[in-house]
């Protein structure tokens, strides 16, 4: 990742404004690429033998903890709305801004 992008993401984290990252064209392009390359299928459901349409891309290692992995393909997985909800709401029992 380019240093200026990493610096920008780090600054957004410091300012508690990661929503700007998720609304950026950089993220939207990466998200579209990951979804397309994975045929819009939820990786978690696929591991269970179920095919469900993925509508978002999830950071396996959270953005706030690992900004250097924000745009790394290996850290991104397409997931469906249900799996994303479970990841950010049920498992942790709180809402965080990495729910997009």
C-alpha positions in Angstrom: 0.0 0.0 0.0 1.2 3.5 -0.8 2.5 5.4 2.2 0.2 8.4 1.7 -2.9 6.1 1.8 -1.6 4.4 4.9 -1.0 7.8 6.5 -4.5 8.9 5.5 -6.1 5.8 7.0 -4.0 6.2 10.2 -5.1 9.8 10.5 -8.8 8.8 10.1 -8.4 6.3 12.8 -6.9 8.9 15.1 -9.8 11.2 14.3 -12.3 8.4 14.9 -13.6 8.9 11.4 -13.1 5.6 9.6 -16.4 6.1 7.9 -14.6 8.4 5.5 -12.4 5.5 4.5 -15.4 3.2 3.8 -17.1 6.0 1.8 -13.9 6.6 -0.3 -13.4 5.7 -3.9 -10.3 3.7 -2.9 -12.4 1.4 -0.7 -15.3 1.2 -3.1 -13.1 0.1 -5.9 -11.3 -2.5 -3.8 -14.7 -3.8 -2.4 -16.0 -4.1 -6.0 -12.9 -6.0 -7.0 -13.1 -8.5 -4.1 -16.8 -9.1 -4.7 -16.3 -9.6 -8.4 -13.3 -11.9 -8.0 -15.2 -14.1 -5.6 -18.4 -14.2 -7.7 -20.4 -12.3 -5.1 -20.5 -15.3 -2.8 -20.2 -15.2 1.0 -17.0 -16.9 2.0 -18.3 -17.9 5.4 -21.5 -19.5 4.1 -19.6 -21.2 1.3 -17.4 -22.9 3.9 -20.7 -24.3 5.4 -21.7 -25.6 1.9 -24.3 -22.8 1.4 -24.3 -20.3 -1.5 -25.4 -16.9 -0.3 -24.9 -13.6 -2.1 -22.2 -11.4 -0.6 -23.0 -7.7 -0.4 -20.0 -6.4 1.5 -16.3 -7.0 2.1 -15.1 -7.6 5.6 -11.6 -7.0 7.1 -10.5 -10.2 8.8 -8.0 -8.2 10.9 -9.9 -5.0 11.8 -9.0 -1.8 10.2 -8.4 0.1 13.5 -5.9 -2.6 14.6 -4.2 -3.2 11.3 -4.5 -0.2 9.0 -1.5 -1.5 6.9 -3.8 -4.4 5.8 -6.8 -2.1 4.8 -6.5 -2.9 1.1 -4.7 -6.2 1.1 -6.6 -8.9 -0.7 -5.6 -11.6 1.9 -7.2 -9.6 4.7 -10.5 -9.1 2.9 -13.4 -11.5 2.5 -16.8 -11.1 0.8 -19.6 -11.8 3.2 -23.4 -11.7 3.3 -25.4 -9.3 5.4 -26.2 -11.9 8.0 -22.5 -12.9 8.5 -21.5 -9.3 8.7 -24.2 -8.6 11.3 -23.1 -11.5 13.4 -19.4 -10.4 13.2 -20.1 -6.9 14.4 -23.1 -7.2 16.5 -23.7 -10.6 18.0 -20.2 -11.8 18.6 -18.9 -8.6 20.2 -22.2 -7.4 21.6 -21.5 -3.8 20.6 -21.7 -1.8 17.5 -18.5 -0.4 16.0 -18.0 1.8 12.9 -16.5 -1.1 10.9 -19.9 -2.4 10.0 -20.0 -1.2 6.4 
